[in-house]
Amino acid sequence: MNRLSANAIAQAVNSGETTALAVMEESLARLAAYDALQPQVWISRASPDALRAAARAIDARVAAGEHLPLAGVPYAAKDNIDVAALETTAACPAFAYQPERSATVIERLEAAGAICVGKTNLDQFATGLVGTRSPYGIPRNAYNRDYVSGGSSSGSAVAVAAGLVAFALGTDTAGSGRVPAAFNHLVGLKPSKGRWSTRGLVPACRTLDCITVFTDALADAQAVDAVLAGFDAEDAFSRPTADVPLTGRRIGVPRRDQRVFFGDVHAEYFYDRALGVLAELGEIVEIDIAPLLEAARLLYGGPWVAERTAAIAQLLESNPDAIHPVVREVVAPGAAMLATDLWNGIYRLAELQRHAEGMWGEVDVLAFPTTGTTYRVAELLAAPVALNSNLGLYTNFVNLLDMAAVAVPAGARDNGTGFGITLIGPAHSDTALIALADTYLRAADLPLPPQLDIGERMDTVKLAVVGAHLEGMPLHWQLTSRNASFVGAFTTAPNYRLYAMADSVPPKPALVHSEEGAAIALEVYELGVAEFGSFVTEVPSPLAIGTVTLADGSSVKGFVAEPRALTGAEDITHLGGWRAYIASR
């Protein structure tokens, strides 16, 4: 699907070239088509009849002579932002409520002619940068559904990338308005704190939260900012709008020894290439980012965790099991923090803010990787906290130090996922950052994003092995000789049984689907289609290659067994995996 342009739609509706109703009919068709691939992008949607009625109302306003800056533009809102016609859940059914009034940003968008088609999925209570922490399912990267969309604004990013809406609102406390933009080849605008009202937003950290926008083009982000920027007396954290210029083109970047890409050579290459483009636009200045990283650690390793706890304290006390276990693990420690912890954190942050103020005397803007790498969904489920922290390395300090940011694309990996950079400036430098980002994108002249992942990606195949092909086992060479790459160690869904076949040399397991089963440990490898085919021809009966379901609900190819494999076999399900069985012998 081609992405939608907010500016193009508004211009066409205002000029009479098309109607808001015609735009909505196309959007409804796009939504229905993509529902077959990823219905979990959404938590709730307005009914088709309600959307058609809203579109007719826009057409009536235009016919009456109104010029609407976002006339007929379909958009989505993250489901921690109140929309009066739809329930707000923050991805927690036990928390859900029906708002009496829409958030200020929704009211301003509706006044400008935009139409909210629905509420998008998110990491529960906006706690996470991954998009895997929701009872409503896991929105996956629009370009490779094996990979995370990024969070917490996971559904909003996919809705735009897949061409379902022209823009989508997200939120950003630790980087949630930028990480999904990078992974899905989008622009992510995180305005200065207080530039856009947060009245009607379910808080994560209320003193840090920003509502953000995902778009395909900077011009669309600029159009949304023009509608939403402005003081809101009903928001205690709103600030008068100001535009601070960037006085020069000194571009601060991490020292080379401080650049961390977690082994992702694509990300490292794309960042170096982006710096080459930026070097033509200004002066690259390497800076010591240790103080910024220290500030970042305060968000989850300091007393600001308690601010997240405060936002859901009542639910945490009355019904803790209603909270996603990883979110609960992150948030619960805040209840034990002392006021002295908070004040010591505030004192240290003030010192780091003073450092940041001095930094702006040395550079005018920062250009950081948005993230150092990306991960598969299965990898995030296996190590949810550690890998989430990796994704926030370059993002977590921005709101704590009162900075503005705009994330833009900077490359596409071979697997289809995106890499991006973020331009970061002092508070109120939003307009200047957008202008610099536009100059960068014009100079970078990046190719169009790759094709959407709308079917099985057959360039490579993921294969699950449970026995003699595990690393260190006798037949592992059959994988290494085919240049198979290790994806990770995982477990099956909890409906498999594992047997040790009788009279097999070397000993071989038989994995069998069973409703009375358990989770079985395995390893997943990725190899080319041709190599996979040659591997399959060497699999001896009564073993076979079928489809195995992993604990996260995804499916991979893997070893299964014919019924005759169980003749005389020993049931070793209780051991949980083949390595444990070999150790027991």
ROPANU-311939 format. One line per 3 residues: number of its first residue (from 1); their letters; for each residue x, y, z of C-alpha. Coordinates in nm, 3 decimals. Each point is the difference from the previous one (the first is absolute). Layout:
NUM	A	X Y Z; ...
//
This chain:
1	MNR	0.000 0.000 0.000; 0.119 0.352 -0.073; 0.023 0.227 0.300
4	LSA	-0.242 0.287 0.040; 0.095 0.369 0.002; -0.184 0.228 0.243
7	NAI	0.084 0.313 -0.199; -0.104 -0.152 -0.332; -0.332 -0.124 0.140
10	AQA	-0.084 0.333 0.165; 0.085 0.193 -0.316; -0.211 -0.229 -0.217
13	VNS	-0.302 0.015 0.234; 0.020 0.377 0.046; 0.027 0.057 -0.377
16	GET	-0.289 -0.229 -0.085; 0.224 -0.240 -0.190; -0.134 -0.276 0.226
19	TAL	-0.220 -0.032 0.306; 0.067 -0.102 0.356; -0.252 -0.281 -0.053
22	AVM	0.197 -0.137 -0.297; 0.321 0.013 0.203; -0.170 -0.185 0.284
25	EES	-0.135 -0.271 -0.230; 0.354 -0.066 -0.121; 0.124 -0.007 0.359
28	LAR	-0.267 -0.250 0.101; 0.109 -0.227 -0.285; 0.364 0.025 0.108
31	LAA	-0.092 -0.075 0.359; -0.199 -0.308 -0.096; 0.281 -0.133 -0.218
34	YDA	0.269 0.042 0.266; -0.218 -0.152 0.273; 0.071 -0.337 -0.161
37	LQP	0.370 0.051 0.076; 0.016 0.191 0.329; -0.331 0.065 0.176
40	QVW	0.204 0.050 0.318; 0.105 0.345 -0.123; -0.327 0.124 0.148
43	ISR	-0.166 -0.018 0.340; -0.322 0.166 -0.118; -0.133 0.168 -0.312
46	ASP	-0.291 0.226 -0.082; -0.276 -0.172 -0.195; -0.004 0.046 -0.379
49	DAL	-0.334 0.183 0.027; 0.139 0.240 0.260; 0.305 0.070 -0.217
52	RAA	-0.215 0.063 -0.306; -0.217 0.238 0.203; 0.311 0.187 0.120
55	ARA	0.125 0.026 -0.359; -0.335 0.138 -0.120; 0.016 0.261 0.275
58	IDA	0.343 0.110 -0.126; -0.131 0.025 -0.355; -0.285 0.217 0.127
61	RVA	0.241 0.234 0.176; 0.215 0.032 -0.313; -0.309 0.061 -0.213
64	AGE	-0.099 0.278 0.243; 0.328 0.176 -0.073; 0.226 -0.116 0.283
67	HLP	0.364 -0.066 -0.085; 0.112 -0.285 0.224; 0.377 -0.062 0.029
70	LAG	-0.057 -0.376 0.044; -0.325 -0.037 -0.193; -0.105 -0.365 -0.020
73	VPY	0.336 -0.137 0.114; -0.037 -0.341 0.170; 0.223 -0.048 0.303
76	AAK	0.045 -0.231 0.298; 0.060 0.065 0.371; 0.197 -0.212 0.241
79	DNI	-0.236 -0.154 0.252; 0.128 0.197 0.295; -0.144 0.321 -0.151
82	DVA	-0.367 0.072 0.066; -0.240 -0.002 -0.294; -0.353 0.064 0.123
85	ALE	-0.168 -0.251 -0.232; 0.237 -0.286 0.090; 0.109 -0.173 0.320
88	TTA	0.347 0.074 0.138; 0.183 -0.314 0.114; 0.375 0.080 0.007
91	ACP	0.018 -0.368 -0.109; -0.137 -0.118 0.336; -0.362 -0.125 -0.004
94	AFA	-0.032 0.034 0.379; 0.095 0.368 -0.025; -0.235 0.087 -0.289
97	YQP	-0.241 0.292 0.026; -0.231 0.203 -0.223; 0.124 0.361 -0.015
100	ERS	-0.260 0.274 0.014; 0.213 0.229 -0.213; 0.279 -0.036 -0.255
103	ATV	0.355 0.109 0.074; 0.093 0.352 -0.106; 0.207 -0.128 -0.292
106	IER	-0.299 -0.199 -0.130; -0.230 0.302 0.030; 0.246 0.215 -0.194
109	LEA	0.045 -0.262 -0.274; -0.377 -0.040 -0.039; -0.040 0.377 -0.022
112	AGA	0.259 -0.006 -0.281; -0.201 -0.264 -0.191; 0.190 -0.319 0.084
115	ICV	-0.193 -0.321 0.073; 0.111 -0.252 0.262; -0.060 -0.351 -0.134
118	GKT	0.106 -0.185 0.316; 0.222 -0.061 0.300; 0.329 -0.184 -0.053
121	NLD	0.173 -0.267 0.205; 0.292 0.082 0.230; 0.230 -0.135 0.264
124	QFA	-0.226 -0.003 0.303; -0.005 0.335 0.180; 0.260 0.117 -0.254
127	TGL	0.267 -0.192 0.191; 0.244 -0.140 -0.254; 0.174 0.073 -0.329
130	VGT	-0.087 -0.332 -0.159; -0.372 -0.040 -0.069; -0.016 -0.353 0.145
133	RSP	-0.169 0.081 0.334; -0.370 0.003 -0.083; -0.286 -0.245 0.064
136	YGI	-0.145 0.113 -0.334; 0.279 -0.166 -0.198; 0.338 0.107 -0.136
139	PRN	0.010 0.249 -0.290; 0.293 -0.104 -0.216; 0.227 0.195 -0.231
142	AYN	-0.188 0.087 -0.318; 0.301 -0.100 -0.212; 0.093 -0.326 0.171
145	RDY	-0.248 -0.148 0.240; 0.263 -0.208 0.175; 0.130 0.326 0.150
148	VSG	-0.145 0.241 0.254; -0.178 0.314 -0.110; 0.158 0.177 0.292
151	GSS	-0.193 0.145 0.289; -0.171 0.113 0.189; -0.178 0.164 -0.296
154	SGS	0.016 -0.325 -0.197; -0.344 0.002 -0.160; 0.017 0.367 -0.099
157	AVA	0.321 -0.053 -0.198; -0.135 -0.304 -0.187; -0.326 0.180 -0.081
160	VAA	0.196 0.271 -0.183; 0.263 -0.227 -0.156; -0.269 -0.231 -0.139
163	GLV	-0.188 0.292 -0.158; -0.308 -0.035 0.221; 0.003 0.363 0.118
166	AFA	0.187 0.313 -0.101; 0.140 0.060 0.347; -0.027 -0.147 0.347
169	LGT	0.044 0.143 0.346; 0.239 -0.176 0.236; 0.159 0.097 0.328
172	DTA	0.359 0.030 0.112; 0.142 -0.026 0.349; 0.312 -0.208 -0.066
175	GSG	0.006 -0.003 -0.380; -0.332 -0.152 -0.101; -0.064 0.267 -0.260
178	RVP	0.334 -0.064 -0.171; 0.094 -0.369 0.021; -0.304 -0.126 -0.198
181	AAF	0.063 0.272 -0.259; 0.352 -0.130 -0.060; -0.105 -0.364 -0.033
184	NHL	-0.287 0.079 -0.240; 0.172 0.259 -0.227; -0.204 0.292 0.138
187	VGL	0.042 0.353 0.128; -0.061 0.032 0.374; -0.041 0.349 0.143
190	KPS	0.042 0.029 0.378; -0.078 0.360 0.086; 0.142 0.190 0.293
193	KGR	-0.171 -0.077 0.329; -0.312 0.212 0.034; -0.014 0.103 -0.368
196	WST	-0.296 -0.235 -0.057; -0.256 -0.037 0.276; -0.004 -0.328 0.194
199	RGL	-0.344 0.055 0.152; -0.189 -0.324 -0.061; 0.312 -0.216 -0.008
202	VPA	0.034 -0.296 0.236; 0.334 0.088 0.162; 0.309 -0.216 0.000
205	CRT	0.226 0.262 0.161; -0.216 0.307 0.002; 0.287 0.247 0.036
208	LDC	0.174 -0.149 -0.305; -0.279 -0.120 -0.234; -0.034 0.141 -0.350
211	ITV	-0.264 -0.078 -0.261; 0.171 -0.065 -0.336; -0.084 -0.065 -0.362
214	FTD	0.108 -0.256 -0.262; -0.013 0.099 -0.366; 0.141 -0.102 -0.334
217	ALA	0.135 0.347 -0.072; 0.134 0.291 0.201; -0.250 0.235 -0.161
220	DAQ	-0.285 -0.201 0.150; 0.160 0.010 0.345; 0.035 0.375 -0.042
223	AVD	-0.368 0.028 -0.092; -0.103 -0.189 0.313; 0.229 0.215 0.215
226	AVL	-0.159 0.313 -0.145; -0.337 -0.122 0.127; 0.107 -0.136 0.340
229	AGF	0.268 0.240 0.123; -0.132 0.254 0.244; -0.059 0.069 0.366
232	DAE	-0.281 -0.186 0.178; -0.113 0.153 0.330; -0.164 -0.333 0.092
235	DAF	0.336 -0.179 -0.004; 0.216 0.073 0.303; 0.312 -0.090 -0.199
238	SRP	-0.077 0.203 -0.311; 0.244 0.275 -0.097; -0.040 0.297 -0.234
241	TAD	0.121 -0.080 -0.349; 0.341 0.137 -0.088; 0.234 -0.055 -0.294
244	VPL	0.370 0.000 0.085; 0.229 0.004 -0.304; 0.306 -0.218 -0.046
247	TGR	0.267 0.265 -0.026; 0.250 -0.216 -0.184; 0.070 -0.340 -0.151
250	RIG	0.231 -0.154 0.259; -0.133 -0.356 0.016; 0.081 -0.197 0.314
253	VPR	0.051 -0.376 -0.034; 0.122 -0.266 0.245; 0.371 -0.062 0.014
256	RDQ	0.083 -0.306 -0.208; 0.090 -0.200 0.311; -0.346 0.079 0.142
259	RVF	-0.199 -0.116 -0.302; -0.176 -0.326 0.081; -0.176 -0.207 -0.268
262	FGD	-0.025 -0.336 0.179; 0.169 -0.180 -0.288; -0.235 0.146 -0.263
265	VHA	0.236 0.077 -0.287; -0.284 0.138 -0.214; -0.083 0.260 0.265
268	EYF	0.364 0.101 0.036; 0.037 0.038 -0.377; -0.320 0.204 -0.036
271	YDR	0.099 0.232 0.284; 0.341 0.065 -0.151; -0.168 0.068 -0.332
274	ALG	-0.242 0.245 0.163; 0.289 0.182 0.165; 0.163 0.029 -0.342
277	VLA	-0.310 0.181 -0.125; -0.019 0.221 0.308; 0.368 0.090 -0.036
280	ELG	-0.093 0.170 -0.327; -0.262 0.206 0.185; 0.205 0.107 0.301
283	EIV	0.288 -0.081 0.232; 0.005 -0.342 0.168; 0.111 0.032 0.364
286	EID	0.067 -0.313 0.205; -0.117 0.042 0.359; 0.016 -0.199 0.322
289	IAP	-0.351 -0.138 0.045; 0.064 -0.159 0.342; -0.203 0.271 0.184
292	LLE	-0.292 -0.053 -0.238; 0.012 -0.374 0.057; 0.007 0.056 0.375
295	AAR	-0.313 0.212 -0.030; -0.159 -0.275 -0.208; 0.061 -0.255 0.274
298	LLY	-0.203 0.209 0.244; -0.318 -0.076 -0.193; -0.015 -0.370 0.083
301	GGP	0.285 -0.033 0.247; -0.092 0.299 0.213; -0.299 0.153 0.179
304	WVA	-0.194 0.082 -0.317; -0.118 -0.361 0.014; -0.212 0.115 0.293
307	ERT	-0.175 0.250 -0.226; -0.109 -0.292 -0.219; -0.113 -0.179 0.315
310	AAI	-0.205 0.302 0.103; -0.188 -0.006 -0.330; -0.138 -0.351 0.062
313	AQL	0.040 -0.032 0.378; -0.366 -0.080 0.066; -0.010 -0.285 -0.254
316	LES	0.340 -0.126 0.112; -0.131 -0.030 0.355; -0.351 -0.129 -0.071
319	NPD	0.056 -0.229 -0.299; 0.370 -0.050 -0.076; -0.065 -0.309 -0.214
322	AIH	-0.186 0.221 -0.249; 0.331 0.165 -0.088; 0.230 -0.159 -0.258
325	PVV	0.269 -0.190 0.195; 0.291 0.186 -0.162; -0.168 0.337 0.055
328	REV	-0.066 -0.098 0.361; 0.365 -0.102 0.042; 0.110 0.342 -0.127
331	VAP	-0.251 0.213 0.192; -0.050 -0.177 0.334; 0.340 0.094 0.154
334	GAA	-0.105 0.365 -0.005; -0.234 -0.066 0.292; 0.298 -0.064 0.226
337	MLA	0.194 0.312 -0.093; 0.053 0.268 0.261; -0.048 0.374 -0.026
340	TDL	0.373 0.030 0.062; 0.061 -0.210 -0.312; -0.213 0.241 -0.198
343	WNG	0.170 0.310 0.125; 0.346 -0.142 -0.055; -0.108 -0.089 -0.354
346	IYR	-0.133 0.352 -0.056; 0.327 0.149 0.125; 0.208 -0.218 -0.230
349	LAE	-0.226 0.070 -0.298; 0.039 0.375 0.062; 0.377 -0.043 -0.018
352	LQR	-0.032 -0.195 -0.324; -0.236 0.262 -0.141; 0.262 0.265 0.073
355	HAE	0.247 -0.214 -0.196; -0.246 -0.016 -0.289; -0.036 0.377 0.002
358	GMW	0.376 0.029 -0.031; -0.001 -0.255 -0.280; -0.224 0.229 -0.208
361	GEV	0.285 0.250 0.010; 0.222 -0.254 -0.179; -0.251 -0.143 -0.248
364	DVL	-0.328 0.119 -0.149; -0.171 -0.333 -0.054; 0.059 -0.369 0.072
367	AFP	-0.022 -0.274 -0.264; -0.024 -0.340 0.168; -0.105 -0.343 -0.122
370	TTG	-0.365 -0.038 0.092; 0.087 -0.352 0.115; 0.316 -0.207 -0.030
373	TTY	-0.179 -0.307 -0.132; -0.335 -0.176 -0.032; -0.127 -0.336 0.120
376	RVA	-0.232 -0.280 -0.095; -0.319 -0.037 0.201; 0.118 -0.336 0.131
379	ELL	0.325 0.154 0.124; -0.185 0.273 0.192; -0.229 -0.253 0.161
382	AAP	0.300 -0.203 0.111; 0.186 0.299 0.154; -0.262 0.276 0.039
385	VAL	0.176 0.235 0.240; 0.362 -0.017 -0.116; -0.076 0.040 -0.371
388	NSN	-0.251 0.277 0.069; 0.278 0.186 0.181; 0.222 -0.038 -0.304
391	LGL	-0.263 0.167 -0.218; -0.018 0.298 0.236; 0.372 0.071 0.013
394	YTN	-0.018 0.311 -0.222; -0.355 0.112 0.091; -0.062 -0.014 0.374
397	FVN	0.174 0.326 0.091; -0.187 0.233 -0.237; -0.309 0.085 0.205
400	LLD	0.183 -0.005 0.331; 0.232 0.270 -0.136; -0.284 0.197 -0.162
403	MAA	0.095 -0.041 -0.365; -0.192 -0.013 -0.328; 0.060 -0.271 -0.257
406	VAV	-0.093 -0.114 -0.348; 0.077 -0.353 -0.122; 0.053 -0.058 -0.371
409	PAG	0.087 -0.302 -0.216; 0.365 -0.071 -0.080; 0.006 -0.345 -0.159
412	ARD	-0.164 -0.338 -0.054; 0.153 -0.326 0.116; 0.002 -0.305 -0.224
415	NGT	-0.281 -0.142 0.212; -0.223 0.298 -0.083; 0.008 0.170 0.340
418	GFG	0.096 0.364 0.021; 0.288 0.186 0.160; -0.037 0.364 0.092
421	ITL	0.177 0.294 0.155; -0.144 0.255 0.241; 0.078 0.369 -0.009
424	IGP	-0.019 0.141 0.352; -0.003 0.362 0.106; -0.070 0.213 0.307
427	AHS	-0.356 0.068 0.111; -0.209 0.198 -0.252; 0.234 -0.070 -0.292
430	DTA	-0.273 -0.209 -0.168; -0.047 0.214 -0.311; 0.374 0.029 -0.058
433	LIA	0.045 -0.377 0.046; -0.267 -0.072 -0.259; 0.175 0.232 -0.245
436	LAD	0.337 -0.169 0.060; -0.159 -0.344 -0.034; -0.149 0.104 -0.332
439	TYL	0.341 0.119 -0.122; 0.156 -0.330 0.109; -0.262 -0.214 -0.175
442	RAA	0.036 0.196 -0.323; 0.378 -0.042 0.011; -0.015 -0.369 0.099
445	DLP	-0.234 -0.082 -0.291; -0.098 -0.333 0.154; -0.173 -0.265 -0.212
448	LPP	-0.366 -0.072 0.060; -0.077 -0.241 0.286; -0.004 -0.369 -0.095
451	QLD	-0.317 -0.195 -0.073; -0.237 -0.061 0.288; 0.004 -0.345 0.151
454	IGE	-0.343 -0.122 -0.115; 0.082 -0.371 -0.021; 0.257 -0.255 0.093
457	RMD	0.354 0.126 -0.060; 0.159 -0.291 -0.187; 0.348 0.135 -0.061
460	TVK	0.103 -0.180 0.319; -0.158 -0.264 0.219; 0.009 -0.029 0.378
463	LAV	0.053 -0.354 0.124; -0.052 -0.126 0.356; 0.219 -0.286 0.119
466	VGA	-0.052 -0.191 0.325; 0.263 -0.275 0.013; 0.312 -0.115 -0.179
469	HLE	0.019 0.322 -0.204; 0.029 0.226 0.307; 0.327 0.188 0.038
472	GMP	0.265 -0.237 0.131; -0.199 -0.309 -0.096; 0.115 -0.265 -0.254
475	LHW	-0.197 0.124 -0.304; 0.042 0.375 0.050; 0.246 0.002 -0.289
478	QLT	-0.290 -0.055 -0.241; -0.108 0.354 0.083; 0.339 0.169 0.014
481	SRN	0.098 -0.153 -0.335; -0.301 0.180 -0.150; 0.093 0.334 0.156
484	ASF	-0.305 -0.005 0.225; -0.010 0.295 0.238; -0.104 -0.039 0.361
487	VGA	-0.321 0.191 0.078; -0.036 -0.093 0.365; -0.096 -0.251 0.266
490	FTT	-0.375 -0.014 0.058; -0.277 -0.231 0.115; -0.300 -0.145 -0.177
493	APN	-0.356 0.085 0.085; -0.109 -0.207 0.304; -0.166 -0.274 -0.205
496	YRL	0.280 -0.232 -0.105; 0.145 -0.324 0.136; 0.359 -0.113 -0.046
499	YAM	0.113 -0.362 -0.031; 0.335 -0.174 -0.028; -0.033 -0.242 -0.291
502	ADS	0.100 -0.360 0.058; 0.312 -0.147 -0.165; 0.114 0.320 -0.176
505	VPP	0.369 0.084 -0.050; 0.081 0.270 0.080; -0.295 0.034 0.242
508	KPA	-0.284 0.193 -0.164; -0.306 0.175 0.141; -0.357 -0.011 -0.125
511	LVH	-0.204 0.318 0.046; -0.375 -0.060 -0.010; -0.287 0.246 0.027
514	SEE	-0.225 -0.077 0.296; -0.272 0.192 0.181; 0.141 -0.146 0.324
517	GAA	0.351 0.122 -0.064; 0.255 0.246 0.128; 0.246 0.262 -0.126
520	IAL	0.306 -0.168 -0.153; 0.338 0.172 -0.036; 0.135 0.034 -0.354
523	EVY	0.232 0.209 -0.216; -0.100 0.190 -0.313; 0.229 0.048 -0.299
526	ELG	-0.047 0.195 -0.323; 0.124 -0.130 -0.333; -0.057 0.062 -0.368
529	VAE	-0.285 -0.165 -0.185; 0.234 -0.218 -0.209; 0.200 -0.102 0.306
532	FGS	-0.321 -0.079 0.185; -0.112 -0.221 -0.287; 0.325 -0.194 0.000
535	FVT	-0.025 -0.041 0.378; -0.352 -0.142 -0.024; 0.112 -0.269 -0.245
538	EVP	0.235 -0.135 0.267; -0.262 -0.034 0.275; -0.054 -0.375 0.061
541	SPL	-0.337 -0.155 0.074; -0.184 -0.031 0.230; 0.101 0.365 0.054
544	AIG	-0.132 0.274 -0.226; 0.000 0.377 -0.038; -0.328 0.168 0.085
547	TVT	-0.116 0.318 0.173; 0.073 0.068 0.367; -0.173 0.270 0.205
550	LAD	0.220 0.202 0.237; -0.098 0.144 0.335; -0.068 0.345 -0.153
553	GSS	-0.256 -0.149 -0.240; 0.220 0.027 -0.309; 0.071 -0.303 -0.218
556	VKG	0.323 -0.135 -0.144; 0.097 -0.314 -0.186; 0.129 -0.275 0.225
559	FVA	0.045 -0.366 0.077; -0.315 -0.203 0.060; -0.053 -0.376 0.008
562	EPR	-0.221 -0.266 -0.156; -0.206 -0.210 0.246; 0.230 -0.301 -0.044
565	ALT	0.283 0.201 0.154; -0.164 -0.051 0.340; 0.025 -0.378 -0.005
568	GAE	0.211 -0.087 0.302; 0.091 0.368 0.049; 0.059 0.155 0.342
571	DIT	-0.216 0.298 0.093; 0.243 0.268 0.116; -0.239 0.297 -0.008
574	HLG	0.048 0.061 0.371; 0.368 0.084 -0.060; -0.094 0.297 -0.218
577	GWR	0.251 -0.060 -0.278; 0.260 -0.220 -0.162; 0.303 0.145 0.175
580	AYI	-0.149 -0.088 0.338; -0.064 -0.354 -0.124; 0.359 -0.045 -0.122
583	ASR	0.128 0.135 0.332; -0.221 -0.246 0.189; 0.154 -0.296 -0.185
//
